[in-house]
Amino acid sequence: MKIAIDPFMHRHLSLEALPGKVKELGYDWIELSPRGDFLEWFKAPRVFPERIKSFKRSLKEADVGIASLLPMYRWASNDENERQAAVKHWKRAIEIAVELEVDTMNSEFGRGPHPDKGSCYCCHTGSMIEACEDAWWRSMEELVPIFEREGIQLNVEPHPEDWCETLQPALDIIRTVNSKSVKFLYCAPHTFYFGDDTKAMLREAKDVLAHVHVGDTFNHKASSGLRYILNPPGTNARVHQHLNIGQGEVPWDEFFGTLAEIGFDGIMTACVFAWEDKADQSGTFMRSEMQRYIDKHWGAK
């Protein structure tokens, strides 16, 4: 198992300083999410040979590896120009992964077109779900053969506001891709968008589960739907968090215990965004808590 951190809260650090900080926090692996000087959000990668060389040098000096690269492009846009641009950026990101000797990438199903090019995000009214899914399949037809050829595994997660934001149909969509190179990422902070039975959901995902994000969240459906009171009433705005373990309501013994039960041995990423003013403390705490649960539930094995 690879225990990684998403260093988004440390994005103010230079790319070269990042591996040292990750090591200082107790991690041997990075899940590198979008940042302006590397894989920029929705735009072409800001990557050139010298940047690759200097980053690889820093990784080696810190004895830290990249568990996964996390690009975010509009590969599910129903605007064909936008979708084609996203596929182009994905192809370059795959080349970068190969250059860095990274064998895993992960991303979300995608929210569809840029808001300026669509009337809504998909899940608000459902008006673009079919178009976005169709666009995503066209992108996968181009990209899956490249992932397979390059020996890179893609782990995909449903995300609130995506055209696919729930456990199902996400699992069956990934099974339908029918490639050993495409697997599922279970994001614990999205637990209550998936359902309420953590054990059952992880067991259901067993055959395609390769990656988990670890962060806490509150059950937004609790207290008769009044956990969060949003104004004006009826607004489409929704809330989810990425908190430290123990600050929300994810049942952690069920989460880690079921992962151990099903033999999970993939990537486990600390994925907390809530505490930029305490980023170091959050990172070290999460590493310690993840290890505590791993020792508790995997220790006997």
RAHUMO-V730641 format. One record per pair of residues at least 6 apart in sequence whose ideal C-beta (glycine too) atoms are under 8 Angstrom apart, sorted by sequence separation. I is the first residue (numbers start at 1). J is the second residue. If there is no record, write none. Layout:
# RAHUMO-V730641
i = <I	I>
j = <J	J>
This chain:
# RAHUMO-V730641
i = <7	32	33	34	39	40	59	77	97	112	115	122	123	147	158	159	164	195	221	246	275	22	32	34	38	39	59	76	120	122	147	158	191	194	202	220	230	241	245	275	10	13	22	38	39	74	75	97	119	120	158	174	186	219	220	274	37	38	74	77	112	119	158	164	174	218	230	36	111	112	118	122	144	174	191	218	272	7	10	19	74	75	94	111	143	228	272	10	18	73	74	75	93	158	38	73	157	171	270	7	37	73	156	170	272	7	75	113	186	73	112	186	270	5	38	73	270	71	156	220	71	112	113	186	220	5	15	73	112	220	270	184	5	15	71	110	268	4	7	14	15	112	186	196	217	218	3	5	11	69	184	188	189	217	3	4	5	6	7	8	11	165	183	184	185	186	187	188	192	196	216	217	2	3	4	5	7	45	110	156	183	184	185	186	187	188	189	191	192	215	216	217	268	2	4	6	8	69	109	136	154	155	156	157	166	167	183	184	185	186	188	189	190	192	215	216	222	247	69	153	154	155	156	157	159	165	166	167	183	185	187	188	189	192	215	216	244	152	153	154	155	156	157	166	188	192	213	215	216	242	243	39	42	133	153	155	157	160	215	216	218	219	242	244	39	41	42	69	82	132	133	148	159	214	216	217	218	242	243	244	39	42	75	82	147	148	158	175	216	217	242	39	69	76	77	144	148	157	160	171	175	216	217	241	30	32	66	68	71	73	76	78	79	129	147	167	171	174	216	28	29	30	31	69	70	72	75	76	77	78	79	82	128	144	147	158	15	28	29	30	31	32	34	66	68	69	70	71	72	74	76	77	158	216	27	28	29	30	31	32	33	34	67	68	69	70	73	74	77	123	140	144	167	171	256	260	16	20	29	32	34	68	74	79	123	144	167	244	256	259	260	15	16	19	23	31	33	74	79	122	123	15	18	19	22	23	74	77	78	121	122	123	245	253	256	257	16	17	20	23	122	244	245	252	256	260	16	19	20	22	105	123	140	244	15	19	246	253	42	44	45	52	56	245	253	19	44	47	55	244	245	43	45	52	105	107	109	193	212	44	45	52	103	104	105	106	108	109	111	192	47	90	94	103	104	105	106	107	108	109	78	102	103	104	105	106	107	108	109	111	190	45	104	106	108	111	112	189	83	87	91	94	98	110	111	189	198	212	78	86	90	94	97	109	110	189	198	202	209	39	78	98	108	109	157	189	212	214	77	80	83	87	91	97	109	155	199	203	209	211	212	214	215	76	78	83	87	94	109	155	157	198	202	206	210	211	212	213	214	215	39	76	78	153	192	198	202	209	210	211	212	214	215	77	94	199	203	211	213	215	76	189	191	199	203	75	76	198	202	75	109	189	188	2	4	76	4	6	75	109	2	188	75	42	214	31	214	161	160	106	160	189	183	188	187	76	68	76	106	104	155	124	155	68	104	68	67	68	67	6	31	29	31	31	27	25	24	27	26	25	26	25	27	26	25	26	1	4	6	9	1	2	4	5	6	9	1	2	3	4	5	6	8	1	2	4	6	9	1	3	9	10	9	9	10	9	7	5	5	5	3	3	3	3	1>
j = <13	38	39	40	45	46	65	83	103	118	121	128	129	153	164	165	170	201	227	252	281	29	39	41	45	46	66	83	127	129	154	165	198	201	209	227	237	248	252	282	18	21	30	46	47	82	83	105	127	128	166	182	194	227	228	282	46	47	83	86	121	128	167	173	183	227	239	46	121	122	128	132	154	184	201	228	282	18	21	30	85	86	105	122	154	239	283	22	30	85	86	87	105	170	51	86	170	184	283	21	51	87	170	184	286	22	90	128	201	89	128	202	286	22	55	90	287	89	174	238	90	131	132	205	239	25	35	93	132	240	290	205	27	37	93	132	290	27	30	37	38	135	209	219	240	241	27	29	35	93	208	212	213	241	28	29	30	31	32	33	36	190	208	209	210	211	212	213	217	221	241	242	28	29	30	31	33	71	136	182	209	210	211	212	213	214	215	217	218	241	242	243	294	29	31	33	35	96	136	163	181	182	183	184	193	194	210	211	212	213	215	216	217	219	242	243	249	274	97	181	182	183	184	185	187	193	194	195	211	213	215	216	217	220	243	244	272	181	182	183	184	185	186	195	217	221	242	244	245	271	272	69	72	163	183	185	187	190	245	246	248	249	272	274	70	72	73	100	113	163	164	179	190	245	247	248	249	273	274	275	71	74	107	114	179	180	190	207	248	249	274	72	102	109	110	177	181	190	193	204	208	249	250	274	64	66	100	102	105	107	110	112	113	163	181	201	205	208	250	63	64	65	66	104	105	107	110	111	112	113	114	117	163	179	182	193	51	64	65	66	67	68	70	102	104	105	106	107	108	110	112	113	194	252	64	65	66	67	68	69	70	71	104	105	106	107	110	111	114	160	177	181	204	208	293	297	54	58	67	70	72	106	112	117	161	182	205	282	294	297	298	54	55	58	62	70	72	113	118	161	162	55	58	59	62	63	114	117	118	161	162	163	285	293	296	297	57	58	61	64	163	285	286	293	297	301	58	61	62	64	147	165	182	286	58	62	289	296	86	88	89	96	100	289	297	64	89	92	100	289	290	89	92	99	152	154	156	240	259	92	93	100	151	152	153	154	156	157	159	240	96	139	143	152	153	154	155	156	157	158	128	152	153	154	155	156	157	158	159	161	240	96	155	157	159	162	163	240	135	139	143	146	150	162	163	241	250	264	131	139	143	147	150	162	163	242	251	255	262	93	132	152	162	163	211	243	266	268	132	135	138	142	146	152	164	210	254	258	264	266	267	269	270	132	134	139	143	150	165	211	213	254	258	262	266	267	268	269	270	271	96	133	135	210	249	255	259	266	267	268	269	271	272	135	152	257	261	269	271	273	135	248	250	258	262	135	136	258	262	136	170	250	250	65	67	139	68	70	139	173	67	255	143	114	286	106	290	238	238	185	240	271	266	271	271	162	155	163	211	211	266	236	267	211	267	267	267	269	269	213	267	267	269	271	270	280	280	283	283	283	284	284	287	287	287	288	264	267	269	272	265	266	268	269	270	273	266	267	268	269	270	271	273	267	268	270	272	275	268	270	276	279	279	282	283	283	283	283	286	287	287	290	291	294	294>
